[in-house]
Amino acid sequence: MSNTARSGLAALVAFAACGFLLCLDFSDRPQAASTGRLAAEGRLRWYRGNLHTHSLWSDGDDYLEMIGLWYKEHGYDFLCFTDHNVLPTSSDHWISVDRNGSGPKALRKLEARFPHDWVETRTIDGKQEVRLKTLAEVRRRVEEPGKFLLLQGEEISDWFGLAPIHLNASNVQQMLPPMHGGSIAETIQNDVDAAIAQRERTGKPILIHLNHPNFHYAVTAEDLMRVRGDNFFEVYNGHPSVHNSGDTYHASTERIWDILLAHRIADLNLPILYGLANDDGHRYHHIPSRGSEPGRGWIMVLSPELSTEALLAAIEAGRFYATSGVRLRQVTSGPEGLDVAVDAEPGVSYKIDFIGTHAGFNHKSEPVRDTSGKELRTTRRYSDEIGTLFKSVEGEQASYRFGRSDLYVRARVTSTKKHPNPSELGDVEQAWVQPLLGPAAPKR
């Protein structure tokens, strides 16, 4: 996509809620430090949702309708199905009953929940098959206006060499094939551009985000740093094979987040990168276990209504937080700084960390090498001046006031409550508050 075409994506989308106006800017420029209070009041309320879900349409082991019911019955308000390089739209899509290890047991569960000729089966060459319902069919049975919403999405599953490169498009209208590229960065950019082009062409809101950068340690901070049009990534993914915490040689997703924020804001005149938490669920029949299961991470979106348009507008505006269990009562941001209040559980303690980077940080980095001295293809090592702990507070609420040299600040809330079904052993419940530009961020 040309620079002229990309600049044409700058658009304002606004909705009124409780006496204020939200403006969404899809340009490449850094957002100004927004002000406002994120709290359930007036017409606004928090909606819980997951934007990364797999089913038998690709490599999941359960049916759309059963997965939808699981989320609906576990307190979620919205769910986006994101199967790999396919949309659940064909009304003549038959699969083996044993696909992905689902087996007859999964079929019996489906028949028990949806009796009266809902389930269609046939036998071909002695093997039983079942017709997968389309999303449109499932919506009519599972959705409830104002209570539970299903979105159509796709995990655009691309690759460069042996590196898997996966991006999600929520509310996609037609399937987006992998676009490929001459490098990992170019592959990401080409897939993002294709999603943006569909958004422009259809006039429908489509949210684009990079999935699990540490899956196979495929995507580095340097790969993602200069990508335009993707302002979201998964800081937390519930799949046990995506290495949220990194390791000795690989940066954690939070470390990658700060590296990206510091350079995008200070050097590249690019927007803030927002952090999402998602399940990436594939296995639904033995919960909890060590598989890729639902219920591990989600986002809480502050919106005036439960509709696709309102939810995506609120997410694009950064009016959400990511969590693996911690609930927030209120987040207040403004020119002075950031305030966070936890919706505390009895008997649980909390630590609120404010993390950011000062202007004039040390830009030097060096490659990571293994014990033999061989350079590894991974996020480089950067100065500790990136992603500094500005302030830490033990308690259920805390405030941070900007210093003149602050580029941005974000908050992380860590509880003492163990995650009931952790993606990594020893995980506790956390929440991630979106970054806020500070006084030292370059002005538009």
N, C-alpha and C positions, 0 to 999 in steps of 0.2 A: 504494500500500500504506500502511495506517495505521501510526502509530507503535506502536500495540499489536501489530499483526501483525509489524512489523519487529523489535520487541523479543523476539517469540516465536522469532526465528531464533537467539537465543543458545543454543548447544548445545555440549556437550563431546563430542569424538570423540577417542578415545585408543587407542594401541597400544603394546605393550611391545616394546622392542628393546634388547638388550645391557644390561639392568638399569636402564633409565630409562623414564619415562612421558612421552609427548608429549600435551598437551591443546590442542585446537583450539577457539578461541572465535570464533564468527561474529557477535558483538555489534558495536556501533558504537564501543565504547570503545577508546582506544589500548591496544595490547598492552604488557604489562610487559616490561622488558628481559630477554630470555631468556638463559639460560646454557647452555653446552654446547659440545661439540667436534664439528665436522662433519668426519669422516674415515672412510675405509673400514676398518672393524674389526669383529670379531665377525660378527654377521649383517648388518650394514649394508654397503652398497656404493653406489657412484655409478652412476646410470643416466642415459644421454644421450638427450634427446628433443626433438622439435619439436612445438609446439602450434598451428601456423598453416600449413595446406597446402591447395592448390586442385587440382582435377582436372577432367576433362571433365564431371563432374556440374554444374559452373558454368563458370568462365572459365579453367580450366587447360587444358593441351594434351596431357595423357597420362592413361592409365587408372589406376584405383585400384591394381590389382595391380602395375603397372610402377613406380608411385611408391613403393609399399610396399617392393618389392624394392630400389629405389635406396637407400632409407634403411637397410634391413636390411644391404645389402652394403657400406655405407659406415660401419659401426660404431655405428649408432644402436640403442637398446634399445626405444624406443617412439615412436609417431607418431600425431598426431591429425589426421584429415581435417576441414577446416572450410570447406566450400563455401558460397557465398553463398545464404542463405535457402532451403536445401534439405538434406535428409538422403538419403544413398545407401541407401534402403530399398525402393524400388519395383522389383519383379522384371520389370517390363514397360516399361523406360525405354530407348527406342531413339533414337539420334542419328545425324546425318550423319557419315560417315567423315571429312569435311573440317572438322568443327566446330573452331573456335578455331585453325585452321591446322594441326591435327594431321596430316591427310592420310594417304594410303595407307602412307607409310613408317612411321608410328607403328603402324598396324594390322599391318604385316608384322613389326615388332619384337615386338608382343604375341603374334602367332601363333607366332613362333619360341620364345618363352619359355614359352608355354602351349599346346602342341600337343594333339592327341587330342580334338578336338571341344569344347574349352573355349570358343573364340571363336564367337559366333553372329552371322551376318550375313544380310541380306536386301536385296532391291532393290525400291524403291517409286518408281514413275514414272521409272524409268531411273536413280535415284540409290541408291547403296549406303549402307546403314545398318548399325550395329552395336549390339548390346544391351549396355548398361553393366551390369557385375556389381554386385550389392549388396555392402555392406560385410560382411554375414554370409557371403556366398559367398567373398569375398576372404580373410576371416579364416581360413577352412578351408584355404586354399592357401598363405598367406604367414606367418601367425603361427606362433610356436614357444613353447610354454609355458616360462617362465623365461628366454627368450632374446630374444623380439621380440613386442611388443604393439601392437595397433592400437586406437585410441579413436575413438568417434563424436563429432564436434563440429559446430558450425555457426558461420559468421560472420554474425551478425545485422547485416544491411546496411541501415541506416536513413539518414535525412537530415532536415535542417531547412533549408528554402530550398535553396540550392545547396551546402550543407555536407554532405559525406559523414560519417556517424557509424557506425563499425563496432566491434562488440564480439564477442569469441569466447566461446562456451560449450562447454567441454570436458566430454565425457561427457553431453551433452544426450540426453534420452530421447524427446522429441517435438519437432518443428520449432517454433521460436519466431518468430512473425512480427514484423516491425518494429512497435513500438507508437506511434512518433511522439510529438510533444509541442509545447508552445508556445514552446520555446526549445531551444538545444542542450543546456543542462544538464538541462532537464526530459525531453528525448528520451532522453538517457543514463540518467537515473534510471528512466524508465518501462521501458526495455529491461532494465535490471538487476533491477528489481522482478519482471518477468515470469520471468526466469531463476531468481530466488530462490523465487518461488512454485512453479515446477516442482520445484525441489530439495526444498521442503517437502512437496509433494504426493506425489512419488514415493519420497521417502526415499533417493534416490540422490545421491552427491556430484557436484556440478556446479561446475566452476571457471569464474569469470567474469572476463574482463579486457578493458580498453580497448585497441584496436589503434591503432598508428601515429598519435598525435595530430597530427603535422605533415603528414599526407596532406592535400593542398590547404590546409594550415594551418587545418584546420577546427576543432580543439578546443584551447582555451586552458587555461592553468592555472586561470583563474577559472571556466571551465565545469565542470571536473572537481573543483574543490576541495571542494565540499560534497556530492558524490554519496556516498550511503551504500550499502554492500553490495558495492561493487567495490573490492577492495584490491590490484589488480594492473593494471599497464599495461606496454606495450612500450617499454622504454628503448632497445632496439635492434630494428630490423626490417630484414630483408635486401632488401626491395624498393628498387630504385634511385630511386623517385619519392616517397619518404616523408620526406626531409629530416631525418634524425636530427640532423644538425649545425646545423639552422636556417640563418639568414643574417643579414644586417645588421639586418633589421627583426623577425626571428622568433627566439624563444628555442629553443635546442637541447632535445632531450628530457631530457638530464641537468639542464639548468637548470630546466625545468618540474618535474622530480622534486624538486629541492631546494625550490622555491617551495611545492609541495604538501606536502612533509614538514613544513616549518617551520610552516605555517599549520594543517595538520591536527592536529599535535601540540600546538602552543602555544595555539591559539585555539578549535579546533572539537571537541576531545575525540573525534577520529576515529582509526581505526587507522592504523598504518604502511602506506604504499603500497610494495609490492614491485615490483621491476623485472624484466621478462622479456626474453629475446632469442629471436627467432623468425625463420624464413625468409620466410614469406609467398610460398612458391614457386608459380609459374604456368607456367614454361617449363622443359622437361626434356630437350630434344633437342640443344641446342648449348651445352654447359657446358665451359669458362666463356665467358660473353659478358656483355653489359650488360643482360640481361633479368632478370626476377624469378625467380631460380633457387634450387635447394636447396643446403644445406650452408654457409650463411653465418653463421647464428647459432643457438644452441640453449641449453637449460638442462641443468644437471647436478643431478640430484635424489638426495639421500641417503635411501635407503629400505631396509627389511628384506627386501623382495621386489618382484618385477616384477608388480604387479597394479594395476588401475585405482584401487582403494580406497586401497592403500598409497601410491601415487605422489601422488594428489591430497591425501591427508592430510599428506604431507611437504611438498608445495608450500604448502598453506594455512598450515602452521606455519613457513614461511620457511626450510625446510631444503634450500635449493638455492642455486646461483649461476647467473648469466647469463654467457654468453661468446660471443665471435666467434672463439675459437681457443685462448686461454690456458687451461691446465688448472691447477687448484688441488689441492694435496695435502691441505691442512687449513685450516679456519677455526675459531677458538676465540673465543667471545664470553662475556662475563660482566659482573658489576657493575664490574669494574676497567676494561674496555675490550675492544678487538678485536685479534686476532692473525691474520695471513694468511701462509700458506706456499704458494709456487708449486711445481707439479710441472714443474720447469724442463726446457727442451729445450737440448741442447748448442749452444753458439754463439749463444744468444739472451739478451739482457739485458732486465731488467724494472724498472719503476718502480711503486711502490705508493703511491698517494695516499689519504690519509684525509680525507674531506670531511664537513662538518657545519655546524650552526648553533647559536649560543649563545642562551640565554634572554635576553629583553630586546632582541632584534634590532630594528632600525629597520623598522617596518611600512609606511612610506610607499611609494607606488608612483606612477608617472605613465604616461599613455598613450604609445604609440609613434606618431610622426608621420613622414610621408614628407617629401621635400625641399620640397614646397610647403606643409608645415604641416598637411596633412590627417591627422586621426587614423585610424589603421589598426585593424582588428579583429584583434588579436593579443594574446598574453600581454603584460601590462604590464611596464614596467621596474621592478625592485625593487632594494633596497639590496644592495651587495656583502657585507653582513653575513649574507645568506642564501647558503648553499652555500660557506662559507669553506674554503680549503685549510688543514686543521689541521696536517698533517704530510706530508712526502714523503720516501720512502726509495728509494734505488737499490739493488736487490738482490732476492734470491729469497724473503726473508721479512722481515716487519716487524710492529711492535706499536704500538698507540696506547693510551695510558692516559687515561681521562676526566678532564677538569677539572670543577669543581663546577658551572659554568654551561652545560655541554653539553646541548643538547636531544636530539641524536642524532649518530651518526657512521655513515658508510658508507665502503666502500673501492672504489677502481677500480685495476685492474692493467693497465698498458700495456706491451706488449712492443716490441722492435725488429724483430720479424718482420712483413713485409708480408703482408696478407691475400691468399691465393691467388686469390680471386674477390670483390673488394670490392664492396659496394653503393655506396660513394662512393669516387671516385678518391683514392688515397693512404691509404686505411684501413690501419691495422696491427691485429694481433690484440690483443684486450682481454678483460677479465673484470670483472664488476660484482658486488660482495659486497653482500648485503642490509643495510639500515640497522638499527642497534641503538639503542634508546632509552638516553639518558644520564641522569645524576643530576638534571638540571633539568627533565626531562619531568614533566608533571603526574601525580600518583599517582592510581590508581583509588580 
